Amino acid sequence: QVQLVESGGGLVQAGGSLRLSCAASGFTFSNYAMNWYRQAPGKQRDLVATVRTDSTTSYVDSVKGRFTISRDNGKNTVYLQMNSLEPEDSAVYYCNCYRTPRNYWGQGTQVTVSS
């Protein structure tokens, strides 16, 4: 079965960096686009970044120039390098894959940025 397991969250001061990882299993990882979402308390879950099968990427405007998504198909892992973190980046971050006919989610990893 499909499994997505995130790691790398934590508490960091504003301006700091974190690197999130998502280990995938149960499907042919290289055949699917992978996404990072985030959800702050009381808010909806929003798409942050996408890496496609050809490794092209896209980002929500608020993280452009600060976050970098990448994938390692040999390790079945997707990463989110987060630099210049701001308190507004505090949220639970989720790894996601859409594999017809449904979305798959990891358990999430908490990122807290203190001012």
C-alpha atoms as one frame of an Amber mdcrd trajectory, in Angstrom:
protein
   0.000   0.000   0.000   1.033   3.594  -0.527   2.913   5.100   2.401   4.321
   8.606   2.770   6.418   9.336   5.851   7.565  12.888   6.564  10.427  13.924
   8.810  12.570  16.953   9.524  10.169  19.382  11.146  10.955  21.264  14.320
  11.307  24.615  16.042  13.498  27.245  14.419  14.022  30.980  14.797  12.944
  33.381  12.086  15.559  33.506   9.352  16.596  29.910   9.969  16.389  26.838
   7.786  14.875  23.379   7.869  14.907  20.476   5.449  11.857  18.245   5.267
  11.983  14.737   3.827   9.211  12.425   2.671   9.982   8.741   2.149   7.539
   7.068  -0.238   6.733   3.397  -0.723   4.097   1.172  -2.270   4.106   2.702
  -5.748   6.475   3.550  -8.598   7.724   6.843  -7.191   9.396   8.114 -10.361
   6.076   8.006 -12.258   4.263  10.560 -10.086   4.429  14.226  -9.298   4.946
  14.900  -5.604   3.663  17.816  -3.568   4.175  19.532  -0.255   1.149  21.107
   1.432   0.861  22.950   4.711  -1.930  23.657   7.138  -1.853  26.260   9.891
  -4.307  26.075  12.824  -7.785  27.117  11.755  -6.820  27.395   8.090  -7.248
  25.206   5.055  -4.538  22.947   3.737  -2.688  24.762   0.938  -0.306  23.618
  -1.763   3.234  24.888  -1.221   5.351  23.230  -3.902   5.267  20.568  -6.618
   8.001  18.537  -8.284   6.935  16.748 -11.458   8.259  13.525 -12.943  10.722
  15.492 -15.099  11.896  17.340 -11.933  10.412  20.652 -12.995   9.034  22.556
 -10.039   6.435  25.132  -9.075   5.811  27.110  -5.899   3.193  29.241  -4.235
   4.230  32.893  -4.490   4.811  33.302  -0.758   7.699  30.792  -0.722   9.347
  31.517  -4.079  13.042  32.192  -3.663  13.067  30.728  -0.141  11.913  27.095
  -0.536  13.273  24.447  -2.875  11.529  21.160  -3.634  13.513  18.263  -5.067
  13.291  14.523  -5.519  15.640  11.556  -5.449  14.076   8.728  -7.423  16.811
   6.328  -6.321  15.763   6.842  -2.698  12.012   7.300  -3.340  12.239  10.538
  -1.399  11.052  14.099  -1.914  12.610  17.023  -0.045  11.626  20.554   0.855
  14.529  22.832   1.711  13.154  25.847   3.563  15.388  28.905   4.029  14.736
  32.367   5.446  11.842  30.977   7.443   9.194  33.373   8.717   6.673  32.961
  11.547   3.964  32.812   8.859   5.534  29.553   7.625   4.536  27.813  10.872
   2.228  24.911  10.038   1.965  21.177   9.755   3.608  20.189   6.474   2.228
  17.243   4.530   3.677  15.215   1.707   1.154  14.368  -1.021   0.791  12.276
  -4.127  -2.244  11.979  -6.373  -2.475   8.447  -7.687  -5.736   7.805  -9.498
  -8.339   7.718  -8.099  -7.303   9.386  -4.848  -4.914  11.584  -2.968  -2.411
  10.074  -0.561  -1.080  11.958   2.467   1.631  11.491   5.011   1.033  12.009
   8.726   2.507  15.503   8.643   5.450  17.154  10.365   5.189  20.268  12.500
   7.220  23.344  11.610   7.249  26.171  14.128   9.083  29.426  13.422   9.593
  31.751  16.366   9.952  35.495  15.930
